[in-house]
Amino acid sequence: MAKVIRKCFVSPDEVETQVFPWGRLQWLSEPRVTGTSKMTTGVVKLMVGKGHDRHNHQDCEEVIYVVEGEGQQSVEVEGSIETRPVKAGDLIHIPPSAFHSTLNTGQKPLTLLVVYEVAGAEVLLRNLPDCRVEPPKKTG
């Protein structure tokens, strides 16, 4: 079992980076970093023209805040899919179990801050076959 560090201040250089064909993800708050048991927070960078497939998080809400770039966000609620362009400053609320997807439609990386109400998503992604994990650049 991994040692829990229980940090209150976290720099992106102090956490691992999960690298996927569509982009990069850094979990700034998850059980192994901050000791959280209630929620997980990460920074996602989607490369130009890339996105992640339609998926859901069972019984878990998600908030996505667009930090930089432009994209297209789809959210399916009660069988109806709504797709909208998104840009820096926009917030997307994903209801529990709702299917959703994100695509970078801009000319530079699309940077997102994601918050899940339940800790654990980071473990599932880390174990996917197309995930390569880069260690932290520094310890702190």
C-alpha positions in Angstrom: 0.0 0.0 0.0 1.3 3.4 -0.9 2.3 5.8 1.8 -0.1 8.7 2.3 1.7 12.0 2.4 -1.1 14.3 3.6 0.0 17.6 2.1 -2.0 20.8 2.4 0.0 22.6 -0.4 0.7 20.8 -3.6 2.7 21.8 -6.7 2.2 20.0 -10.0 5.9 19.1 -9.9 5.3 17.1 -6.7 2.8 14.6 -8.1 2.9 11.9 -10.8 1.7 12.6 -14.3 -0.6 10.1 -16.0 0.1 10.2 -19.7 -2.5 9.0 -22.2 -2.7 9.1 -26.1 -5.1 12.1 -25.6 -3.2 14.1 -23.1 -1.9 14.4 -19.5 -3.5 14.3 -16.1 -2.0 15.3 -12.7 -4.0 14.5 -9.5 -3.2 17.4 -7.1 -5.5 16.0 -4.4 -6.1 12.3 -4.0 -5.8 9.9 -1.1 -2.0 9.3 -1.7 -1.2 13.0 -1.9 -3.4 14.9 0.5 -5.0 12.0 2.4 -8.5 13.1 1.1 -11.2 10.5 1.5 -14.1 12.6 0.1 -13.0 14.1 -3.3 -10.3 14.1 -5.9 -9.0 17.1 -7.9 -6.8 17.1 -10.9 -5.5 19.1 -13.9 -6.1 17.7 -17.3 -4.4 18.8 -20.5 -6.0 17.6 -23.7 -3.8 17.9 -26.8 -5.1 19.7 -29.9 -7.7 17.6 -31.7 -7.8 15.0 -28.9 -10.4 14.2 -26.3 -11.6 11.5 -24.0 -14.3 9.1 -24.9 -17.8 9.2 -23.6 -17.8 7.8 -20.1 -19.5 8.2 -16.7 -18.6 8.0 -13.0 -21.1 5.8 -11.2 -23.0 7.7 -8.5 -20.4 10.5 -8.6 -20.7 14.2 -9.6 -17.9 16.0 -11.4 -17.2 19.6 -11.9 -15.0 20.7 -14.9 -13.6 24.2 -15.0 -11.9 25.3 -18.2 -8.6 27.0 -17.3 -7.3 27.6 -20.8 -8.2 26.8 -24.4 -11.3 25.9 -26.3 -13.3 22.7 -26.7 -16.5 20.9 -27.1 -18.3 19.3 -24.1 -21.1 16.8 -24.2 -23.3 15.8 -21.3 -26.1 13.3 -21.4 -28.9 13.8 -18.9 -32.0 11.6 -18.8 -31.3 10.3 -22.4 -30.8 13.7 -23.9 -27.3 14.7 -25.1 -26.4 18.4 -24.9 -23.2 19.5 -26.6 -21.7 23.0 -26.3 -18.5 24.8 -27.1 -16.5 25.7 -24.0 -13.7 28.1 -23.3 -11.6 29.5 -20.5 -13.8 30.5 -17.6 -16.6 28.1 -18.3 -17.7 25.5 -15.7 -19.4 22.3 -16.5 -21.4 20.3 -13.9 -21.7 16.6 -14.6 -24.6 15.1 -12.6 -24.0 11.7 -10.9 -23.7 8.8 -13.4 -24.2 11.1 -16.4 -22.3 10.2 -19.5 -20.0 12.9 -20.9 -17.1 13.6 -23.2 -14.7 16.4 -23.9 -12.9 17.3 -27.2 -10.2 19.9 -27.7 -11.3 22.0 -30.7 -8.8 24.8 -30.3 -5.2 25.5 -31.5 -3.5 24.9 -28.2 -3.8 22.4 -25.3 -7.2 22.5 -23.5 -6.5 22.8 -19.7 -9.2 21.7 -17.3 -9.5 21.6 -13.5 -11.6 18.5 -12.6 -13.1 17.8 -9.2 -14.8 14.5 -8.4 -17.0 14.3 -5.3 -15.7 10.8 -4.5 -12.0 9.8 -4.3 -11.0 6.8 -6.4 -11.1 7.8 -10.0 -7.4 8.3 -10.1 -6.7 4.7 -9.2 -9.0 3.4 -12.1 -7.2 5.6 -14.6 -3.7 4.7 -13.4 -4.5 1.1 -14.1 -5.7 1.5 -17.7 -3.5 -0.2 -20.3 -2.9 3.0 -22.3 -1.7 4.9 -19.2 2.0 5.6 -18.7 2.9 7.1 -15.3 5.7 9.6 -15.0 7.1 10.1 -11.5 7.0 13.5 -9.8 9.7 15.9 -10.9 10.6 16.8 -7.3 9.7 15.7 -3.8 8.5 18.2 -1.3 
